[in-house]
Amino acid sequence: MTDHSILNQTLPKLPFEEEAHLITRVLKFFGAFSPRAIGTAINAQYITENLVDLSDAQLAEIGIDRTGIAAYAAKTAGLLDR
């Protein structure tokens, strides 16, 4: 019978291979997901700053009260319902 184990050789583990995979995942996170999330959070902050300056009557016209400003800003900016 022929020994085929020589055909299934795996490469040896390289030093710091697991750490390199972790660094790659972190870089992918900050390169792809993070800029979009940060931009959305900045939009929510901008909306919040503008709504805080409105009077209670103006907020009522929009359909929110002062305690709902943060939730309204997060939903409008797209932070919620993803």
BALUM-215084 format. One record per atom (N, C-alpha, C, O): x, y, z; residue in three letters; atom name. Coordinates in Angstrom, 3 decimals. Layout:
<recs>
REC         c1         c2         c3     r    a
REC          X          Y          Z   ALA   CA
...
</recs>
This chain:
<recs>
REC         c1         c2         c3     r    a
REC      0.828     -1.170      0.000   MET    N
REC      0.000      0.000      0.000   MET   CA
REC      0.881      1.245      0.000   MET    C
REC      1.953      1.254      0.606   MET    O
REC      0.432      2.281     -0.673   THR    N
REC      1.220      3.492     -0.804   THR   CA
REC      0.867      4.465      0.320   THR    C
REC     -0.301      4.640      0.666   THR    O
REC      1.884      5.083      0.872   ASP    N
REC      1.680      6.074      1.928   ASP   CA
REC      1.476      7.444      1.283   ASP    C
REC      2.399      8.006      0.694   ASP    O
REC      0.263      7.971      1.401   HIS    N
REC     -0.050      9.272      0.811   HIS   CA
REC      0.062     10.417      1.821   HIS    C
REC     -0.310     11.550      1.517   HIS    O
REC      0.556     10.134      2.980   SER    N
REC      0.651     11.186      3.991   SER   CA
REC      1.607     12.291      3.579   SER    C
REC      1.491     13.420      4.056   SER    O
REC      2.530     11.987      2.716   ILE    N
REC      3.473     13.001      2.246   ILE   CA
REC      2.772     14.069      1.400   ILE    C
REC      3.271     15.188      1.279   ILE    O
REC      1.625     13.731      0.819   LEU    N
REC      0.878     14.685     -0.004   LEU   CA
REC      0.057     15.665      0.834   LEU    C
REC     -0.349     16.713      0.333   LEU    O
REC     -0.186     15.342      2.072   ASN    N
REC     -1.032     16.164      2.936   ASN   CA
REC     -0.217     16.939      3.965   ASN    C
REC     -0.675     17.151      5.088   ASN    O
REC      0.946     17.348      3.601   GLN    N
REC      1.774     18.086      4.545   GLN   CA
REC      1.206     19.490      4.739   GLN    C
REC      0.796     20.146      3.782   GLN    O
REC      1.190     19.923      5.951   THR    N
REC      0.768     21.291      6.247   THR   CA
REC      1.999     22.125      6.542   THR    C
REC      3.030     21.621      6.986   THR    O
REC      1.863     23.393      6.288   LEU    N
REC      2.977     24.285      6.571   LEU   CA
REC      3.125     24.445      8.070   LEU    C
REC      2.131     24.434      8.796   LEU    O
REC      4.339     24.592      8.538   PRO    N
REC      4.518     24.794      9.978   PRO   CA
REC      3.973     26.170     10.381   PRO    C
REC      3.951     27.111      9.587   PRO    O
REC      3.546     26.249     11.610   LYS    N
REC      3.061     27.530     12.130   LYS   CA
REC      4.217     28.519     12.179   LYS    C
REC      5.317     28.206     12.633   LYS    O
REC      3.938     29.691     11.709   LEU    N
REC      4.956     30.733     11.730   LEU   CA
REC      4.935     31.444     13.079   LEU    C
REC      3.896     31.491     13.737   LEU    O
REC      6.063     31.993     13.493   PRO    N
REC      6.064     32.746     14.740   PRO   CA
REC      5.133     33.953     14.616   PRO    C
REC      5.147     34.642     13.596   PRO    O
REC      4.350     34.205     15.615   PHE    N
REC      3.440     35.332     15.694   PHE   CA
REC      2.347     35.299     14.621   PHE    C
REC      1.811     36.345     14.256   PHE    O
REC      2.015     34.121     14.119   GLU    N
REC      0.982     34.009     13.083   GLU   CA
REC     -0.381     34.440     13.624   GLU    C
REC     -1.115     35.162     12.949   GLU    O
REC     -0.720     34.007     14.826   GLU    N
REC     -2.011     34.381     15.407   GLU   CA
REC     -2.082     35.886     15.651   GLU    C
REC     -3.125     36.501     15.433   GLU    O
REC     -0.991     36.475     16.098   GLU    N
REC     -0.961     37.914     16.318   GLU   CA
REC     -1.126     38.676     15.010   GLU    C
REC     -1.787     39.713     14.965   GLU    O
REC     -0.518     38.153     13.943   ALA    N
REC     -0.638     38.787     12.634   ALA   CA
REC     -2.082     38.751     12.149   ALA    C
REC     -2.557     39.718     11.553   ALA    O
REC     -2.784     37.648     12.397   HIS    N
REC     -4.196     37.564     12.024   HIS   CA
REC     -5.032     38.568     12.820   HIS    C
REC     -5.946     39.189     12.277   HIS    O
REC     -4.718     38.723     14.098   LEU    N
REC     -5.432     39.691     14.931   LEU   CA
REC     -5.205     41.110     14.427   LEU    C
REC     -6.153     41.887     14.315   LEU    O
REC     -3.980     41.448     14.126   ILE    N
REC     -3.667     42.787     13.614   ILE   CA
REC     -4.385     43.026     12.291   ILE    C
REC     -4.877     44.129     12.049   ILE    O
REC     -4.454     42.022     11.441   THR    N
REC     -5.161     42.148     10.169   THR   CA
REC     -6.642     42.435     10.406   THR    C
REC     -7.225     43.286      9.735   THR    O
REC     -7.248     41.728     11.356   ARG    N
REC     -8.666     41.970     11.655   ARG   CA
REC     -8.886     43.378     12.194   ARG    C
REC     -9.866     44.030     11.831   ARG    O
REC     -7.999     43.854     13.046   VAL    N
REC     -8.125     45.208     13.588   VAL   CA
REC     -7.998     46.247     12.478   VAL    C
REC     -8.771     47.204     12.432   VAL    O
REC     -7.041     46.066     11.595   LEU    N
REC     -6.859     47.004     10.490   LEU   CA
REC     -8.061     47.002      9.547   LEU    C
REC     -8.464     48.057      9.056   LEU    O
REC     -8.635     45.824      9.291   LYS    N
REC     -9.835     45.763      8.456   LYS   CA
REC    -10.994     46.492      9.124   LYS    C
REC    -11.769     47.174      8.452   LYS    O
REC    -11.118     46.353     10.448   PHE    N
REC    -12.185     47.031     11.171   PHE   CA
REC    -12.052     48.541     11.027   PHE    C
REC    -13.009     49.222     10.661   PHE    O
REC    -10.865     49.059     11.314   PHE    N
REC    -10.673     50.506     11.244   PHE   CA
REC    -10.670     51.018      9.810   PHE    C
REC    -10.949     52.194      9.578   PHE    O
REC    -10.366     50.169      8.860   GLY    N
REC    -10.344     50.602      7.465   GLY   CA
REC    -11.692     50.563      6.785   GLY    C
REC    -11.938     51.338      5.861   GLY    O
REC    -12.573     49.679      7.221   ALA    N
REC    -13.849     49.512      6.523   ALA   CA
REC    -15.040     49.961      7.359   ALA    C
REC    -15.805     50.827      6.935   ALA    O
REC    -15.203     49.386      8.529   PHE    N
REC    -16.392     49.641      9.331   PHE   CA
REC    -16.323     50.960     10.073   PHE    C
REC    -17.293     51.717     10.091   PHE    O
REC    -15.212     51.233     10.668   SER    N
REC    -15.081     52.376     11.553   SER   CA
REC    -15.354     53.726     10.900   SER    C
REC    -16.077     54.524     11.496   SER    O
REC    -14.823     54.039      9.706   PRO    N
REC    -15.108     55.355      9.122   PRO   CA
REC    -16.603     55.605      8.909   PRO    C
REC    -17.082     56.719      9.125   PRO    O
REC    -17.329     54.588      8.491   ARG    N
REC    -18.764     54.738      8.283   ARG   CA
REC    -19.470     54.981      9.619   ARG    C
REC    -20.342     55.844      9.714   ARG    O
REC    -19.096     54.230     10.636   ALA    N
REC    -19.713     54.381     11.952   ALA   CA
REC    -19.386     55.738     12.558   ALA    C
REC    -20.247     56.374     13.166   ALA    O
REC    -18.159     56.177     12.397   ILE    N
REC    -17.773     57.480     12.937   ILE   CA
REC    -18.515     58.597     12.216   ILE    C
REC    -18.971     59.549     12.850   ILE    O
REC    -18.639     58.488     10.901   GLY    N
REC    -19.384     59.495     10.149   GLY   CA
REC    -20.836     59.564     10.563   GLY    C
REC    -21.403     60.651     10.672   GLY    O
REC    -21.444     58.411     10.794   THR    N
REC    -22.836     58.373     11.238   THR   CA
REC    -22.975     58.970     12.629   THR    C
REC    -23.934     59.692     12.898   THR    O
REC    -22.036     58.681     13.511   ALA    N
REC    -22.075     59.245     14.866   ALA   CA
REC    -21.892     60.758     14.833   ALA    C
REC    -22.522     61.475     15.609   ALA    O
REC    -21.042     61.243     13.950   ILE    N
REC    -20.855     62.696     13.821   ILE   CA
REC    -22.145     63.352     13.323   ILE    C
REC    -22.512     64.431     13.789   ILE    O
REC    -22.833     62.705     12.380   ASN    N
REC    -24.115     63.230     11.907   ASN   CA
REC    -25.139     63.278     13.034   ASN    C
REC    -25.885     64.250     13.156   ASN    O
REC    -25.178     62.237     13.856   ALA    N
REC    -26.102     62.215     14.992   ALA   CA
REC    -25.783     63.346     15.965   ALA    C
REC    -26.693     63.990     16.486   ALA    O
REC    -24.512     63.587     16.211   GLN    N
REC    -24.112     64.681     17.101   GLN   CA
REC    -24.531     66.032     16.522   GLN    C
REC    -25.002     66.902     17.255   GLN    O
REC    -24.363     66.207     15.222   TYR    N
REC    -24.750     67.455     14.555   TYR   CA
REC    -26.260     67.674     14.674   TYR    C
REC    -26.705     68.787     14.952   TYR    O
REC    -27.039     66.624     14.464   ILE    N
REC    -28.491     66.730     14.591   ILE   CA
REC    -28.867     67.086     16.027   ILE    C
REC    -29.725     67.938     16.257   ILE    O
REC    -28.223     66.434     16.987   THR    N
REC    -28.509     66.696     18.403   THR   CA
REC    -28.214     68.148     18.759   THR    C
REC    -29.015     68.806     19.424   THR    O
REC    -27.065     68.642     18.316   GLU    N
REC    -26.698     70.030     18.631   GLU   CA
REC    -27.727     71.014     18.071   GLU    C
REC    -28.058     72.005     18.723   GLU    O
REC    -28.230     70.744     16.875   ASN    N
REC    -29.224     71.634     16.289   ASN   CA
REC    -30.566     71.548     16.998   ASN    C
REC    -31.248     72.563     17.141   ASN    O
REC    -30.959     70.370     17.441   LEU    N
REC    -32.247     70.207     18.106   LEU   CA
REC    -32.250     70.775     19.522   LEU    C
REC    -33.277     71.267     19.990   LEU    O
REC    -31.127     70.712     20.198   VAL    N
REC    -31.048     71.229     21.569   VAL   CA
REC    -31.321     72.733     21.592   VAL    C
REC    -31.865     73.258     22.564   VAL    O
REC    -30.943     73.415     20.525   ASP    N
REC    -31.142     74.865     20.473   ASP   CA
REC    -32.591     75.266     20.219   ASP    C
REC    -32.941     76.432     20.399   ASP    O
REC    -33.442     74.326     19.804   LEU    N
REC    -34.836     74.648     19.524   LEU   CA
REC    -35.635     74.771     20.818   LEU    C
REC    -35.268     74.205     21.848   LEU    O
REC    -36.730     75.518     20.745   SER    N
REC    -37.618     75.638     21.906   SER   CA
REC    -38.491     74.385     21.996   SER    C
REC    -38.533     73.570     21.075   SER    O
REC    -39.184     74.256     23.126   ASP    N
REC    -40.070     73.111     23.303   ASP   CA
REC    -41.197     73.123     22.272   ASP    C
REC    -41.623     72.066     21.806   ASP    O
REC    -41.679     74.305     21.919   ALA    N
REC    -42.744     74.408     20.922   ALA   CA
REC    -42.246     73.961     19.544   ALA    C
REC    -42.960     73.274     18.812   ALA    O
REC    -41.036     74.349     19.204   GLN    N
REC    -40.473     73.934     17.915   GLN   CA
REC    -40.241     72.423     17.878   GLN    C
REC    -40.462     71.782     16.850   GLN    O
REC    -39.798     71.862     18.993   LEU    N
REC    -39.610     70.411     19.065   LEU   CA
REC    -40.956     69.693     18.938   LEU    C
REC    -41.047     68.641     18.305   LEU    O
REC    -41.996     70.266     19.542   ALA    N
REC    -43.331     69.667     19.457   ALA   CA
REC    -43.826     69.656     18.010   ALA    C
REC    -44.533     68.733     17.606   ALA    O
REC    -43.459     70.673     17.228   GLU    N
REC    -43.841     70.697     15.819   GLU   CA
REC    -43.211     69.529     15.053   GLU    C
REC    -43.820     68.987     14.130   GLU    O
REC    -42.002     69.149     15.437   ILE    N
REC    -41.318     68.019     14.807   ILE   CA
REC    -41.924     66.700     15.288   ILE    C
REC    -41.861     65.682     14.599   ILE    O
REC    -42.511     66.741     16.489   GLY    N
REC    -43.118     65.532     17.037   GLY   CA
REC    -42.289     64.855     18.099   GLY    C
REC    -42.493     63.675     18.387   GLY    O
REC    -41.351     65.584     18.691   ILE    N
REC    -40.536     65.011     19.769   ILE   CA
REC    -40.524     65.965     20.952   ILE    C
REC    -40.835     67.148     20.815   ILE    O
REC    -40.166     65.446     22.101   ASP    N
REC    -39.955     66.317     23.262   ASP   CA
REC    -38.463     66.342     23.571   ASP    C
REC    -37.674     65.633     22.946   ASP    O
REC    -38.095     67.152     24.525   ARG    N
REC    -36.682     67.363     24.816   ARG   CA
REC    -35.975     66.064     25.232   ARG    C
REC    -34.792     65.887     24.939   ARG    O
REC    -36.682     65.164     25.904   THR    N
REC    -36.048     63.910     26.341   THR   CA
REC    -35.849     62.929     25.188   THR    C
REC    -35.097     61.965     25.328   THR    O
REC    -36.499     63.153     24.066   GLY    N
REC    -36.377     62.253     22.937   GLY   CA
REC    -35.408     62.714     21.868   GLY    C
REC    -35.328     62.118     20.793   GLY    O
REC    -34.666     63.783     22.165   ILE    N
REC    -33.742     64.336     21.159   ILE   CA
REC    -32.675     63.324     20.764   ILE    C
REC    -32.423     63.130     19.575   ILE    O
REC    -32.051     62.684     21.728   ALA    N
REC    -30.956     61.749     21.427   ALA   CA
REC    -31.452     60.573     20.590   ALA    C
REC    -30.798     60.177     19.626   ALA    O
REC    -32.598     60.019     20.952   ALA    N
REC    -33.143     58.892     20.187   ALA   CA
REC    -33.521     59.317     18.777   ALA    C
REC    -33.275     58.586     17.817   ALA    O
REC    -34.116     60.494     18.650   TYR    N
REC    -34.500     61.005     17.328   TYR   CA
REC    -33.253     61.221     16.465   TYR    C
REC    -33.242     60.858     15.289   TYR    O
REC    -32.221     61.802     17.037   ALA    N
REC    -30.988     62.064     16.294   ALA   CA
REC    -30.325     60.757     15.861   ALA    C
REC    -29.855     60.646     14.729   ALA    O
REC    -30.287     59.775     16.750   ALA    N
REC    -29.669     58.484     16.420   ALA   CA
REC    -30.435     57.786     15.305   ALA    C
REC    -29.830     57.221     14.394   ALA    O
REC    -31.756     57.822     15.372   LYS    N
REC    -32.561     57.165     14.337   LYS   CA
REC    -32.453     57.907     13.009   LYS    C
REC    -32.337     57.280     11.956   LYS    O
REC    -32.489     59.229     13.051   THR    N
REC    -32.401     60.024     11.826   THR   CA
REC    -31.040     59.858     11.145   THR    C
REC    -30.956     59.793      9.919   THR    O
REC    -29.980     59.791     11.947   ALA    N
REC    -28.626     59.652     11.389   ALA   CA
REC    -28.360     58.236     10.887   ALA    C
REC    -27.437     58.021     10.100   ALA    O
REC    -29.152     57.277     11.330   GLY    N
REC    -28.955     55.905     10.876   GLY   CA
REC    -28.204     55.018     11.853   GLY    C
REC    -27.793     53.914     11.494   GLY    O
REC    -28.017     55.483     13.080   LEU    N
REC    -27.344     54.646     14.066   LEU   CA
REC    -28.225     53.500     14.518   LEU    C
REC    -27.724     52.433     14.872   LEU    O
REC    -29.523     53.706     14.509   LEU    N
REC    -30.478     52.662     14.892   LEU   CA
REC    -31.076     52.036     13.647   LEU    C
REC    -30.978     52.592     12.553   LEU    O
REC    -31.681     50.904     13.813   ASP    N
REC    -32.364     50.194     12.722   ASP   CA
REC    -31.403     49.783     11.617   ASP    C
REC    -31.724     49.923     10.437   ASP    O
REC    -30.245     49.283     11.977   ARG    N
REC    -29.286     48.788     10.976   ARG   CA
REC    -29.495     47.336     10.746   ARG    C
REC    -28.790     46.730      9.939   ARG    O
</recs>
